[in-house]
Amino acid sequence: MFFSRSGNTALAARHVARRLNARLITLEAEDYRLGLWGWIKAMRDARGEGAITPQTVDLDAFDTLYLGSPVWLYSPAPPIWSFVAHNRFDGKRVVLFNTFNSQFKPEFIAEFEARVMENGARSFEHLSVQRGRMTQQLTPQEMLRAIDAEWF
Ligand SMILES: Cc1cc2nc3c(=O)[nH]c(=O)nc-3n(C[C@H](O)[C@H](O)[C@H](O)COP(=O)(O)O)c2cc1C
């Protein structure tokens, strides 16, 4: 399950799904599409919850869920919070993975973990890959190499 605005988290998610032979589900958030208006809305909402499609997913068949999201304003982006708000994770292992440029704040990850655990998860893990600031970012290939080295 992942949300991605500009494709980095999507690339990471496809890679993880391929490696784990897992099903890939995309969360769409119309409000935050590419372009200036989508960016303005993304900044405005960055720590809230955003409207997503689908809002709920039948998770019965899954033991482990990887939830992928970019970091916005030091926190996982609103669509992934919305997913947690609208779905239960009873007995499941939940792994949050983030792509980000420079920094996230651990308190937002701790809050995310608390929400996931409140919704019944049996465990929570956090994975992330730092792409670097603009103009000196990892290439897509370097990002996937970092994921292979650090997440598996
Ligand atoms: C509205 C907005 C806010 C962002 N805030 C942060 C931030 O606080 N820290 C950070 O490291 N990166 C931040 N970024 C950069 C993204 O986390 C990074 O580019 C990410 O890989 C984008 O993933 P995506 O291509 O899947 O959308 C922000 C990006 C946007 C659009």
The ligand as an SDF file (V2000), in Angstrom:
LIG
                    3D

 31 33  0  0  0  0  0  0  0  0999 V2000
    4.7000   19.3580    0.4740 C   0  0  0  0  0  0  0  0  0  0  0  0
    6.0390   18.6600    0.6570 C   0  0  0  0  0  0  0  0  0  0  0  0
    6.6750   18.7090    1.8930 C   0  0  0  0  0  0  0  0  0  0  0  0
    7.9060   18.0380    2.0820 C   0  0  0  0  0  0  0  0  0  0  0  0
    8.4970   18.0680    3.3310 N   0  0  0  0  0  0  0  0  0  0  0  0
    9.6470   17.3660    3.5450 C   0  0  0  0  0  0  0  0  0  0  0  0
   10.2390   17.3110    4.8470 C   0  0  0  0  0  0  0  0  0  0  0  0
    9.7470   17.8810    5.8350 O   0  0  0  0  0  0  0  0  0  0  0  0
   11.4000   16.6070    5.0020 N   0  0  0  0  0  0  0  0  0  0  0  0
   12.0030   15.9460    3.9650 C   0  0  0  0  0  0  0  0  0  0  0  0
   13.0350   15.3180    4.1860 O   0  0  0  0  0  0  0  0  0  0  0  0
   11.4500   15.9540    2.7210 N   0  0  0  0  0  0  0  0  0  0  0  0
   10.2880   16.6450    2.4810 C   0  0  0  0  0  0  0  0  0  0  0  0
    9.7170   16.6510    1.2230 N   0  0  0  0  0  0  0  0  0  0  0  0
   10.3730   15.8850    0.1440 C   0  0  0  0  0  0  0  0  0  0  0  0
    9.7460   14.5060   -0.0690 C   0  0  0  0  0  0  0  0  0  0  0  0
    9.6050   13.7920    1.1380 O   0  0  0  0  0  0  0  0  0  0  0  0
   10.6060   13.6250   -0.9940 C   0  0  0  0  0  0  0  0  0  0  0  0
   10.8970   14.3040   -2.1850 O   0  0  0  0  0  0  0  0  0  0  0  0
    9.9270   12.2950   -1.2920 C   0  0  0  0  0  0  0  0  0  0  0  0
   10.8680   11.3530   -1.7770 O   0  0  0  0  0  0  0  0  0  0  0  0
    8.7890   12.4610   -2.3050 C   0  0  0  0  0  0  0  0  0  0  0  0
    8.1560   11.2090   -2.4940 O   0  0  0  0  0  0  0  0  0  0  0  0
    7.1480   10.9390   -3.7120 P   0  0  0  0  0  0  0  0  0  0  0  0
    7.9320   11.1550   -4.9970 O   0  0  0  0  0  0  0  0  0  0  0  0
    6.7700    9.5070   -3.5370 O   0  0  0  0  0  0  0  0  0  0  0  0
    5.9990   11.8780   -3.6060 O   0  0  0  0  0  0  0  0  0  0  0  0
    8.5020   17.3200    1.0180 C   0  0  0  0  0  0  0  0  0  0  0  0
    7.8490   17.2920   -0.2350 C   0  0  0  0  0  0  0  0  0  0  0  0
    6.6300   17.9460   -0.4250 C   0  0  0  0  0  0  0  0  0  0  0  0
    5.9310   17.8760   -1.7560 C   0  0  0  0  0  0  0  0  0  0  0  0
  1  2  1  0
  2  3  1  0
  2 30  2  0
  3  4  2  0
  4  5  1  0
  4 28  1  0
  5  6  2  0
  6  7  1  0
  6 13  1  0
  7  8  2  0
  7  9  1  0
  9 10  1  0
 10 11  2  0
 10 12  1  0
 12 13  2  0
 13 14  1  0
 14 15  1  0
 14 28  1  0
 15 16  1  0
 16 17  1  0
 16 18  1  0
 18 19  1  0
 18 20  1  0
 20 21  1  0
 20 22  1  0
 22 23  1  0
 23 24  1  0
 24 25  2  0
 24 26  1  0
 24 27  1  0
 28 29  2  0
 29 30  1  0
 30 31  1  0
M  END
$$$$
